Amino acid sequence: MKVTYLQDEKSLSDQLAIPITHPLRLFNLAGIGVDQVKLMTDVLPTFETLPWDYYDYVSKQLRFLSRVFPDQAELLKAFYADFHIDEHESRVITHLVSRLPRDERDVFECIIPSRKRAVARFVCVPTRPGFWQFNRMPVGGFAQKLATDDYRAKARFFAEMSPGVADHGEFQKLLIALANIVRGVEPCLKSLTITCHQVSIVTRENSPGDNSPEGIHQDGADYIVSALVLLRQGIVGGKSLVYGPDKTTVYLEHTLEPGQGIFQADGGSPLWHYVTPIEVDGQAGSRVGTRNIFGFDFEVAR
């Protein structure tokens, strides 16, 4: 089917009077042929049972401790480089916590997990126009192609996405639609590896939820869907921004509503991205808020 975008690099170039030469596309599920209601009805309940991303949690703890104990920053950095998920109550952390002043310890103890995650990986080979052979592969350690001093370059181990999500008919349509988008900008690709992140960001009173703790960044993949939002509940914030090569000029600024996503070029391109933290919508009387998304990394074999 013909894909319909809400905006793309051409319309944004015309709007901003800035030449955007790499793919940057705002889309919704209807525009790529996916039944939003059926996908959300069947898949959204699975977000509630996702395991916590303790890498994110420990990273927050270490950033806090490095600020309070700058002389221990290198030790903490080395700890994280060798960190394993079963060490999130490590002696390194508990020793430093015991040295915190009472007021700082109170703040530290308010650091709680805010991100849940599961992952799935698919190796996709085009057979004929619009058709693909998909094979799901174990993700194992997920490491991003980034500078070695970036914590995301370290292999992290996440739970595998449930078959109930990965094998869902509308999710399979979504994979095909996204693979076709990539093939449209990479017509000579031989195969495509897609890694999907099923992520739930949870925010509570006085505890923002953050899906971009690294700030303005790239993910290191050839192309990404930085977020395809399935749920915004009881929150404010979560605005997606895509920047040009100076990391200052905004090419796209949009708060994604359920069913909307952003596809863009990533590693090695001039495009950078960020999403603002989410907070509880106090005016709506919420005490807990949630933003559920799929994120996708695309690696092209040419």
Disulfide bonds with the S-S distance in Angstrom:
none
